[in-house]
């Protein structure tokens, strides 16, 4: 049987048949009238077998009666447009049109026949003739549509144009997907049943299809039924943990598809232009599996804070910065200043904003946060109320090779902005930091920790003299999905090229967060912060990068280690196996938001910090690499280099102790 199926599937017989164009509506009408003719003749033939004594008009012959029925039937078909639908896509609505068209014809004939009998005491049609015609005609027309649709579906299956699928989830959205796939034209999926993990619903039937339990027998069953894809609805994705609950399918090479929500159907071309839902069903991505439930923000206070404010966003054209811009723009600020040194991305962002927010008032500034005079000029011109500081150098291996540039961008850039915020009376300064600032093992993490120390000590110093000074708020989080240079786009590119996929270490783990989620929390932290805090975000559970790579390979339709090789390249300079969100000496306190905690960190006297930072910047400005790194280790004692040439500085420090 398998050989026969595969042979037929590979042949072009059925693919040729399924590529046929639509039949003309006039041919459909002619076929329907021929079936009605057949129905009437079968009715007469059947009744002729019985002797029924009913007075009939003798001169009203069989031909006359047939002509009358077909003329009225033609008008009924025209009234209900039964011929306008495509036979192979016939659904409930099409069948109802046929039913009503035949019913209208029979009703008219019955009334006319009864009226004639009342006037002349004689029938034109045998009353049983009319009733039996209705039943036979409907069965023939229904049978035609059902047969063509069934044959078409099987031809699609054998030609490879249709895929057998199951729907994971039996809530309203899962049932709606099944109904939509059954009713829309050009459907490419044949639903073989539902899957659910609730015992109360399994082994029952929905829409005539069985609900199968998600147990150890499911995959062998799907193999026997030749089901190689599963459709998951939006509501089901919210009920499960996508990163683990879908592994039973992904690990067995069952493709997982993701269907839009019902609201998205209503607002899309699926409903308005009868475009197939199949075009809106997409293969699930690794981002979908790692994405967590959306964060609920306190929108009213945030809108009140940002509405009519002048907001400066540095690094505005970057991954985090551009999303911050869009989220701030939704709250209708008086002005947004987009500051970045990257010309082309800033230009693209400006075009996007002009399209998405035509009424938004914004200004673009090409500037480098390291240029103190340029920053002062911008501050003096716009006088911002709130600053979101997202500009930074972030790539760990690259910064390990260029420590002085990392120091100038991440430390000097932050210092320039923080000093100007105090000078120009900015209300709030929200700095985007990183989990790599905790127990840093690399240049990038160390520079961000120095920047944290500077803004925190600056606030503690300034608030003593001015209780209404700028509130400096720091936010820490881990890797963001889809950001420039992140591991996921890198893996995708390697998979597209046929591999190998390179992983630095089999045990390396990372925390992941979506860009919108991270920016939501940055905005919320900027709202609830009172100054001097370092906010830590709930990053969820860490993800093993090796497992991430394997899952991405499977989602692409390949087998890890067989189709796509995985190669371990060793930890990169400055890289560690796991990232921490808190120093061991630090503790966290809860806030009004369940996803945000306050890190209790050591405080540093500003007079000492500013002296050390000035010395650090002086060394970096003249390219004294090792002296600059050594100074950072003095400012941040917990900074211990890993897999880096600067490990020798740690050895010297230990020897001196």
ABEGO torsion letter per residue (X at the ends): XAAAAAAAAABAAAAAAAABBBBBAAAAAAAAAAAAAAAAAAAAAAAAABBBBBBBBAABBAAAAAAAAAAAAAAAAAAAGAAABBAAABBAAAAAAAAAAAAAAAAAAAAAAAAAAAAAGBBABBAAAAAAAAAAAAAAAAAAAAAAAAAAAAAAAAAGABBBBBBBEABAAAAAAAAAAAABBGBABBBAEBBBABAAABGBBBGGBBBBBBBAAAAAAAAAAGBABBBBBAAAAAABBAAAAAAAAAAAGBBBBBBBBAAAAAABAAAAAGBBAAAABBBBBAAAAABBBBBBBBAAAAAAAABGBBBBBBGAABAAAAAAAAAAAAAGBABBBBBBABAAAAAAAAAAAAAABAABBBBBBBBBAABAAAAAAAAAAAGBABBBBABBBABAAAAAABAAAAAAAAAAAAAAAAAAAAAAGBABBBBBBBAAABGBABAAAAAAAAAAAAAAAAAAAAAAABAABBBBBBBBBBBBBGBBGBAAAAAAAAAAAGOBBBBABAABBBBBBBAAAAAAAAAAAAAABAEGBBBBBBAEBBBBAAAAAAAAAAAAGBBBGAABBBBBAEBBBGBBABBBABBAABBBBBBABAABBBBBBBBBBAAAAAAAAAAAAAAAAAGBAAAAAAAAAAABAABBBBGBAAAAAAAAAAAAX
